[in-house]
Amino acid sequence: MKTVCITGANRGIGLALAAKYAQTHQVIAVCRKSSEALQKLPNTNIIEGIDINNHHCRESLVDTISNIDILILNAGILESDLPDISKHEHSIQQQIQTNAISPLILAKMCLSKLTPEAKIMFMTSRMGSQDDNLSGGLDGYRMSKAALNSAGCNLAHELQDQNTGVFLIHPGYIKTDMTHNQGRKSPNEAAQNIIKLLDQLSIENTGQFWHSEGYQLPW
């Protein structure tokens, strides 16, 4: 049985991914605090108390895991623009740290724990696309996802010779706490699309930016 490791697995899309993968894979569910729904899943090892922005937490996680076939960096935050410019600056910094820097650092720390031909997936957003930005706003979130896309593309080049694929996937507009339960699809539908797409992607697609529904997005 293959093993998938998912951050932010206690709710939303992360929980939906864990639930679907648990039917066929061994799941390592990483989160700050577990949930009742997560605890009910079969074939699931829950590692809670992990703040991906905390380096000691990252080290603790890496020491615990091994033989990862699929690594999904899903944990992230979205904050609205703030009128107080000093608080707005701090919010931007936090979103870039959580959504871009920490996922990249954790991915790099996990490299020795991956199996040959493993896949790394970063949960990104089309809001990180420059070509797709027609409305502006949400400075921190857009900047963080653009940075994540750049980081993922960069990592893909680094790992290509090792046959480790890196994929940047936008789940769609999904009904989660992050979107205040507004959206076009459920977390379960998003998870189903993501898993189907990940199964289809190979090293030939490494570093690419995809919509979970199966088409590439512009940078």
N, C-alpha and C positions, 0 to 999 in steps of 0.2 A: 504494500500500500504506500503510495506516495504521500509526501508531507507538504502542507501549505502553511505558511506563517503569515498572519494578518494582523496589522496594527489597527487600533481603534475598532476592535471586534465586538464591543459590548452593545452596540446599537446601530441603527441606520443601515447603510449599505454594508458596513463591515460585518455586522451581525448576519445580514442576509447572505453574504458571501460565505461566512463560517457555516451557516445552516446548510447551504447547498453543497459545499465542499465536504462537509462531515458525512454525507451519504456515500462518498467514494474515496475520500482521503483521510489521512490523519491530520487534524487541524491543531495548530498552535495559535491560540487566540490571545492576543496581547492587548492590554487595556489598562487604564488607570484604576478603574473600579468595575468589577464584573456586574452582570445583570442576571435576573432570574431566567430570562429567555436563553442567555448564553449557557448558563449552568445546566440546562436541560439537554443540551446537544450531545449526541454520541460521538465517540472517536475524537474528543476534544480535550486538549490540555490547556487550561486557562492560566495565563501568567499575568497577574494583576499587580497594581502598584507601579506600573511603568509609565513614567512621563518621558516622552521621547526627546524633550528639551533638556533633560537632566543626564549628564554624561555618565554618572554612576549607575543610573537606571539602565542606560544603554549597555554598559559593560555587564551588568547583572543578567540582562536578557541574553546577550551573546554567549555568555558562559553557560547558559542553560540549554540552548538549542543546538541541533546538529542535523545534518542530512536533509536540508531544506530543498525541495524541488521547485517550489513557487514561493517567492517572497512578495507580498503585497503591502506596500506602504500607503495606507489608507487614512491614517489619523490626520486631522487638519482642523482649522478654525476659519470662520468668516466673521468679520466685524464690520459694521457700518462706518461710514465716514463720520468723524466727530467735528463739531464746530470749534472746539478748543484746540488750537493748532498744536500745542505741546502734547496733549493727549492723543491727538491724531497721529503725530509722529511716533509716539510710543506704540500705538496700535499697529501702524505699518511695520515697525520693527518686529513686533511679536508675530505678526502673520507671516512675514518672510522667514523668521526663525522656525516657526512651527510647520509651515507648509512647504518650505524649500530646503533650508539648511539642514534641519534635523533629519528629514527623510534621506537626504543624500549621505550624511555622515553615518546614519544607522545602516544604510545599504552597504556602504564601504566596510563598516565594521563586521558585517555578516558574510562577507565574501568567502572567508575560509570555512564557513558552515554550509555552503551551497554544494549541491551535487553537480556532477558534470552535466552540461547542457541545461542548467537551471534557468528559470525565467524570473526576472525582476519586473514588477509592475508598480508604477507611481500613479496614484489616483490624482489626476490633474483636472483641469477645467478649460472649456473653450474660452472662458473669460481671461485666460492667459494669452489668447491669440491677439496679435496686433491687427491682422487683417479683419478679424471678426468683431473688433471693437467699434460699435456704431453709436454707443450711448455714453461712454465715460462713466465716472463714478466708481465707488468701491476701490479706491486707490490701492490699499494694502493687499486686498485679495487678488486683484488683477496683477499687481507687481509680483506677488509671491508665486502665483501660478506660472507667470512668464519665466521667473527665475527657476522654478522647478522643471519646466520644459527644457530650459537651457542645460540645467544640471543633468537631466536624464539623457539628453542627446550626447552630452560630453562623456558620461559614464558608458554609454553604449559603444562609443569608439574605443574606450579603454578596454572593454571586456570582449570585444568582438573576436579577437584571436583565441579567447578561451571558450568560445562558443556559448557564452552566456548572453541571452537576449534581454534587452531593456526596453520596456514599452510604456508609453505615456497614454493613459486612457481617460477620456472624459465620460462620466457615467450617464450624462443627460440631466435634464431638469427633474429632479427626483424629490418626492415628498419625504423630507426628513426634518429633524429638529433644526438643522442648519438653514433650511429654506422655510421654516415656520409651517411645515407640512403643506407648502404650496409646491406644485409641480405637475408634470404630465404623466409620470409613471411612479410605481411603488418601488421600494428598495428591492423587493423580490424580483421584479421585472428587470431592474438594473443589474442585479447580481447574475441573473440568468444570461443576459446579454454579454456581460463582462467575461464570464466563464467560457461561453461559446467562442468569443473572440480570442481570448488567450489561448484556447486549444488550437485555433487556426493559425495564430501568428508563430513565426519561426525566426531563426537568426537572420534570415533575409530581410525581415521587417524591423530589425533592431534600431532603436532610436527614433521611431516614427510616432506621430501624434494622431491618435485615433478617437473617433466617437464610438461608444460601446455598441452602437447599432451596426457597425461594420464598415464605416467609411473614414478616410483620412481627413483631418482638419488642417486648415492653413496655419502657419506659424504667426 
